[in-house]
Amino acid sequence: MRVEHQIRAFEQIFDKYDGTTPLHRFLFAYFKQNKQMGSSDRRWATRYIYSFFRLGKAMPKADQILRLAIGDFLCNQTPSLIIASKLPELQEQLGRSVKDKIALIIENHPDFKPADVFCFHENLSNSLEKEDFYESFFTQPDLFVRVQRSRFEQLVATLKQTEINPEIIGEQTLALPNGTKLEKIIPDQKYYQVQDLSSQKTSAFFLPQPWDYWWDCCAASGGKSLLLYDLEPSVQLLVSDIRENSLNNLDERFQEAGLKKYQKKVLDLLQNNEQDLHHYEFDGIILDAPCSGSGTWGRTPEMLYYFDEHKISYFSKLQKTIAENVVRYLKEGKPLVYITCSVFKQENEEVVEWMLQNLPVKLEKMELIKGYHSKSDTMFAARLIKQ
Ligand SMILES: C[S@@+](CC[C@H](N)C(=O)[O-])C[C@H]1O[C@@H](n2cnc3c(N)ncnc32)[C@H](O)[C@@H]1O
């Protein structure tokens, strides 16, 4: 296959894609419509377009195909026609670490600045190590699974039989190479959940008591509720979300996990829900808030290119309003666990600061759960106690 052919395929995709749908979904539809592309064409086009977006906004003035070659060099350890044609002097260095390769690119192209990869740096939470964070975009995150304790060894053994070598991260957590078709290997999903490592770590903020009544108020398909249930199976739950569809998926997941004691409501938490909720009082609330998702862009690098910075303040307002609307249903002395998958301080520490000033809550602890050293997402969690 000639390099011109690959470049044309990349350019056609790049021209058609506008960032409004997730890239993986766009590519799925695009390949369906372009049946003339064989599997090798599709594989190369996918590699190139992802490598390109992983470069974010670095080297804005450089030629697009040179940017593609640099992205491809930084993201991959195997050769490609683009690297061979645009960066022949670096071909032999493909096996080096990302850090080394970044240094080589800076040496050869001084206009390459790692900080431009993630160009919203002014907004980053203060405790984030910026260089490590920027560097992490050139490595694809892993796929993490949380496994029922009693099934852990058996699941590891099954995976090993299929020549997938899972990395054991904790008592219940495995890391697998991204793209592993786990549901094909183990179709019965009763005993494991796909859930990012940092997301799993948010459970350290829950600390439920036996027979507590908790509200997972932005539950989607129930990932956090399942963590809570795992910690304390006697807990009773109200789960709600604005999207009915997500709540429908939740039923199946809960059933598989054996979670039976829950009630479900479709609620828009920007509205007054007093009619529905006036008699409710909770022992704990999980607010896994709608957010920019900027801590997960290692999985969706197209956002580095297309995200509109104005959205940060939009999400921040949304988060404050939702927090205000839910905290009134919390018992005194009980926790509100505020979670985002964002790295922006306006959605994290500043929302907490706003809550401390405007709501009857006291901060117990908060943490940016950094995923960039462990091929996982970065999240934020805070535990606030109602006064
Ligand atoms: C970060 S996701 C929750 C993920 C989920 N907790 C999990 O662990 O899988 C945020 C959720 O907030 C919901 N949401 C957005 N705006 C909302 C609103 N105004 N009222 C209630 N839920 C809302 C979204 O539908 C989305 O499912």
The ligand as an SDF file (V2000), in Angstrom:
LIG
                    3D

 27 29  0  0  0  0  0  0  0  0999 V2000
  -20.7630   11.0750   35.0110 C   0  0  0  0  0  0  0  0  0  0  0  0
  -22.2860   10.4870   34.4990 S   0  0  0  0  0  0  0  0  0  0  0  0
  -22.7100    9.3280   35.7490 C   0  0  0  0  0  0  0  0  0  0  0  0
  -21.9870    8.0080   35.6430 C   0  0  0  0  0  0  0  0  0  0  0  0
  -22.4800    6.9410   36.6080 C   0  0  0  0  0  0  0  0  0  0  0  0
  -22.6240    7.4080   37.9360 N   0  0  0  0  0  0  0  0  0  0  0  0
  -21.5810    5.7150   36.5760 C   0  0  0  0  0  0  0  0  0  0  0  0
  -20.8640    5.4410   37.5510 O   0  0  0  0  0  0  0  0  0  0  0  0
  -21.5940    5.0070   35.5720 O   0  0  0  0  0  0  0  0  0  0  0  0
  -23.3370   11.8260   34.8180 C   0  0  0  0  0  0  0  0  0  0  0  0
  -24.8030   11.5490   34.6480 C   0  0  0  0  0  0  0  0  0  0  0  0
  -25.5280   12.7380   34.9720 O   0  0  0  0  0  0  0  0  0  0  0  0
  -26.7080   12.7300   34.2380 C   0  0  0  0  0  0  0  0  0  0  0  0
  -27.2850   14.0910   34.2100 N   0  0  0  0  0  0  0  0  0  0  0  0
  -26.9210   15.1210   33.4100 C   0  0  0  0  0  0  0  0  0  0  0  0
  -27.6850   16.1930   33.6630 N   0  0  0  0  0  0  0  0  0  0  0  0
  -28.5670   15.8300   34.6340 C   0  0  0  0  0  0  0  0  0  0  0  0
  -29.6260   16.4940   35.2840 C   0  0  0  0  0  0  0  0  0  0  0  0
  -29.9480   17.7540   34.9890 N   0  0  0  0  0  0  0  0  0  0  0  0
  -30.3380   15.8110   36.2020 N   0  0  0  0  0  0  0  0  0  0  0  0
  -30.0280   14.5280   36.4950 C   0  0  0  0  0  0  0  0  0  0  0  0
  -29.0240   13.8360   35.9110 N   0  0  0  0  0  0  0  0  0  0  0  0
  -28.2970   14.4850   34.9790 C   0  0  0  0  0  0  0  0  0  0  0  0
  -26.2940   12.2120   32.8760 C   0  0  0  0  0  0  0  0  0  0  0  0
  -27.4010   11.6700   32.1920 O   0  0  0  0  0  0  0  0  0  0  0  0
  -25.2240   11.1790   33.2320 C   0  0  0  0  0  0  0  0  0  0  0  0
  -25.7610    9.8930   33.2310 O   0  0  0  0  0  0  0  0  0  0  0  0
  1  2  1  0
  2  3  1  0
  2 10  1  0
  3  4  1  0
  4  5  1  0
  5  6  1  0
  5  7  1  0
  7  8  2  0
  7  9  1  0
 10 11  1  0
 11 12  1  0
 11 26  1  0
 12 13  1  0
 13 14  1  0
 13 24  1  0
 14 15  1  0
 14 23  1  0
 15 16  2  0
 16 17  1  0
 17 18  1  0
 17 23  2  0
 18 19  1  0
 18 20  2  0
 20 21  1  0
 21 22  2  0
 22 23  1  0
 24 25  1  0
 24 26  1  0
 26 27  1  0
M  CHG  2   2   1   9  -1
M  END
$$$$
